[in-house]
Amino acid sequence: MCYSDDARPPLPPISGAAADHGELKLTSADGTKFMAYFARAEKPTGAGMVVLPDVRGLHTFFKDLAQRFAEAGIDSVAIDYFARTAETDDRSDAFEYMPHVTQTTDENIAADAGAAMKYLRSQDGGAVKSLFTVGFCFGGSSSWNQSAPHPDLNGCIGFYGRPMRSERFVPKLKAPLLVMIAGADAATPLEQSEEFVRKLEAAGVPVESHVYKDAPHSFFDRGFAQWKDACDDAWRRMLDFVKRHGS
């Protein structure tokens, strides 16, 4: 698990407001109804973001993060992964997530992300003109992977993702990727992330990467005061990426 119930996403550099936000139920391609959380921008830029959480699914950190993107003008939806196997929507620290993580499939994650994209394209979701994904850890690699089944994406952002979960998709990736690397990530050694970036470049995938030297896994957290500069820089890079690759 990347983020505990006490974690909170850093604030974006652009100050704004979310016009509306709240719980949402979306329907995947196989008919599965799963929980999600939407946030509409008060001053929308035309961009939409699908937020892919860490291994615990849709908990408070990622609901808050959807709001932070809306405050930066990006209509957002954060999704959960576990509707097919979990009996409740409880994703507190007490949730035993790993038995459910092992039952996820790349195909179901792509279908659920697709439902979120469809919502963002609708009038209710903001009728966005460009679409992006962002994810963290399990969600980081899941975010990069969406470029394969959803070639109409404008870009995919991943923080401290697991390269081994994405390498088989490399030949099919089309959208620009932003690879955010924690330099002191105990879960994924720096060398693995750098090798992944080289493989992307060799395959002709448009990729940008940045290493946050000495930063630990899950450094993107308002509670880590020593990593405030890294968090501010990460926000700038994400917002610049969205601005440059948006339609």
C-alpha positions in Angstrom: 0.0 0.0 0.0 1.4 3.4 -1.0 -0.8 5.7 1.0 -2.4 5.4 4.5 -5.7 7.0 5.5 -3.6 9.9 6.9 -1.9 10.7 3.5 -3.1 13.7 1.5 -2.1 14.8 -2.0 0.0 17.9 -2.4 -1.8 21.0 -3.6 -1.3 22.0 -7.2 0.4 25.3 -8.1 -2.7 26.6 -9.9 -5.3 27.9 -7.4 -8.9 27.3 -8.4 -11.9 25.4 -7.2 -13.9 22.2 -7.9 -17.4 23.2 -9.1 -18.8 19.8 -7.9 -17.5 16.5 -6.6 -18.8 13.3 -5.1 -19.4 9.5 -5.3 -20.3 7.9 -8.5 -21.2 4.5 -9.9 -20.0 3.6 -13.3 -20.8 0.5 -15.4 -18.0 -1.4 -17.1 -18.2 -3.1 -20.5 -19.0 -6.5 -18.8 -21.9 -4.9 -16.9 -20.0 -4.6 -13.6 -21.0 -1.5 -11.6 -18.1 -0.1 -9.7 -17.5 2.8 -7.4 -15.8 6.0 -8.7 -15.3 9.6 -7.5 -15.8 12.6 -9.8 -14.6 16.2 -9.6 -15.7 18.9 -12.0 -13.5 22.0 -12.6 -15.0 25.4 -11.9 -12.9 26.7 -14.8 -12.4 23.7 -17.1 -9.5 23.6 -19.5 -11.1 20.9 -21.7 -8.8 18.2 -20.3 -10.0 15.1 -18.4 -8.0 12.8 -16.1 -8.7 9.2 -15.0 -7.0 8.6 -11.7 -5.8 5.0 -11.1 -5.2 4.4 -7.4 -2.6 2.3 -5.6 -3.2 -1.4 -4.5 -5.9 -0.4 -1.9 -8.2 1.0 -4.6 -10.4 4.0 -4.2 -9.6 5.5 -0.8 -9.5 9.0 0.5 -6.1 10.1 -1.0 -7.3 9.5 -4.5 -10.7 11.1 -4.0 -8.8 14.2 -2.8 -6.5 14.0 -5.7 -9.4 14.1 -8.2 -10.4 17.3 -6.5 -6.9 18.7 -6.7 -6.9 18.1 -10.5 -10.3 19.8 -10.8 -8.9 22.8 -8.9 -6.2 22.9 -11.7 -9.0 23.0 -14.4 -8.9 19.3 -15.2 -12.2 17.4 -14.9 -11.4 14.1 -13.1 -12.6 10.6 -12.2 -10.9 8.3 -9.8 -11.8 4.6 -10.0 -11.8 1.5 -7.9 -10.6 -1.9 -9.1 -12.4 -4.4 -6.9 -16.1 -4.4 -7.6 -15.9 -8.0 -9.0 -14.5 -9.5 -5.9 -14.9 -7.3 -2.8 -18.2 -7.6 -0.9 -18.2 -4.0 0.3 -16.9 -0.6 -0.8 -14.8 -0.1 2.4 -11.3 0.8 1.3 -10.0 2.0 4.8 -6.7 0.9 6.2 -8.4 -2.2 7.4 -9.3 -3.4 3.9 -7.3 -6.6 3.0 -6.6 -5.6 -0.5 -4.0 -8.2 -1.7 -6.5 -11.1 -2.2 -8.4 -8.7 -4.5 -5.3 -7.3 -6.3 -4.3 -10.8 -7.3 -7.7 -11.3 -9.0 -7.6 -8.2 -11.1 -6.9 -8.5 -14.8 -5.4 -5.9 -17.2 -8.5 -6.3 -19.4 -10.9 -5.5 -16.5 -8.8 -2.5 -15.4 -8.8 -1.2 -19.0 -12.6 -1.7 -19.3 -13.2 0.2 -16.0 -10.8 3.0 -17.1 -12.8 3.1 -20.4 -16.0 3.6 -18.5 -14.4 6.5 -16.7 -13.2 8.0 -20.0 -16.8 7.6 -21.5 -18.1 9.5 -18.5 -15.6 12.3 -18.9 -16.5 12.7 -22.5 -20.2 13.0 -21.6 -22.0 16.2 -20.7 -22.3 15.1 -17.1 -18.5 14.5 -17.0 -17.5 17.7 -18.6 -17.5 16.8 -22.3 -13.7 16.9 -22.2 -11.7 17.3 -25.4 -8.5 15.5 -24.3 -8.0 12.6 -22.0 -5.2 11.5 -19.7 -4.5 8.9 -17.1 -2.4 9.1 -13.9 -1.6 6.4 -11.4 0.6 5.5 -8.5 2.5 2.2 -7.8 0.1 -0.5 -9.0 -1.9 2.3 -10.6 1.3 3.8 -12.1 2.0 0.9 -14.4 -1.8 0.5 -14.9 -1.8 4.1 -16.2 1.0 3.5 -18.7 -0.7 0.3 -19.8 -3.9 2.2 -20.9 -2.1 3.5 -23.9 -2.4 0.0 -25.5 -6.2 -0.6 -25.3 -7.1 3.1 -25.5 -5.0 4.5 -28.4 -7.1 7.7 -28.4 -5.6 8.8 -25.0 -3.6 12.0 -25.1 -1.1 10.8 -22.5 -0.5 8.5 -19.6 1.3 9.5 -16.3 2.7 7.0 -13.8 4.4 7.5 -10.4 6.7 4.7 -9.2 5.0 2.1 -11.4 6.2 -1.4 -11.7 8.0 -1.8 -15.1 7.5 -5.6 -15.1 3.7 -5.0 -15.3 4.1 -2.8 -18.4 6.9 -4.3 -20.5 4.7 -6.7 -22.5 2.6 -3.7 -23.6 5.5 -1.7 -24.9 5.1 -2.6 -28.6 1.5 -1.5 -28.4 1.9 1.8 -26.6 1.1 4.9 -28.7 0.2 7.8 -26.4 3.0 9.9 -24.8 4.1 8.6 -21.4 5.4 10.5 -18.4 7.4 8.3 -16.1 7.9 9.7 -12.6 10.6 7.9 -10.7 11.4 7.9 -7.0 15.2 7.7 -6.9 15.2 5.7 -3.6 12.2 3.5 -4.3 12.6 0.4 -2.2 9.9 -1.4 -4.2 11.3 -0.8 -7.7 15.1 -0.2 -8.0 16.1 2.9 -10.0 17.9 0.7 -12.5 14.7 -1.1 -13.4 12.9 2.2 -14.1 15.7 3.6 -16.2 15.9 0.3 -18.2 12.1 0.6 -18.8 12.5 4.1 -20.1 15.3 2.9 -22.5 13.0 0.1 -23.8 10.2 2.7 -24.4 12.6 4.9 -26.3 13.9 2.0 -28.4 10.3 1.0 -29.3 9.6 4.6 -30.5 7.2 5.4 -27.7 7.1 9.1 -26.9 8.3 9.2 -23.3 9.4 11.8 -20.8 10.9 10.7 -17.4 12.2 12.4 -14.3 14.1 10.9 -11.4 13.5 12.5 -8.0 16.9 11.8 -6.4 16.8 10.2 -2.9 12.9 10.4 -2.9 11.2 7.3 -1.4 8.3 5.4 -2.8 5.1 7.5 -2.2 7.0 10.8 -1.8 4.0 12.6 -3.5 2.3 13.3 -0.2 1.5 16.6 1.5 2.6 15.0 4.8 6.2 14.6 3.7 7.4 18.2 4.2 11.0 17.3 3.1 9.7 16.4 -0.3 7.6 19.6 -0.9 9.9 20.8 -3.7 9.7 17.4 -5.4 5.9 17.5 -5.1 5.7 21.0 -6.5 7.9 20.0 -9.4 5.8 16.9 -10.1 2.7 19.0 -10.3 4.4 21.4 -12.7 5.5 18.5 -14.9 2.1 16.9 -14.9 0.2 20.1 -15.7 2.7 21.0 -18.4 2.4 17.5 -19.9 -1.4 17.9 -20.1 -1.2 21.3 -21.6 1.3 20.3 -24.3 -0.5 17.1 -25.3 -4.1 18.2 -25.0 -6.1 18.7 -28.1 
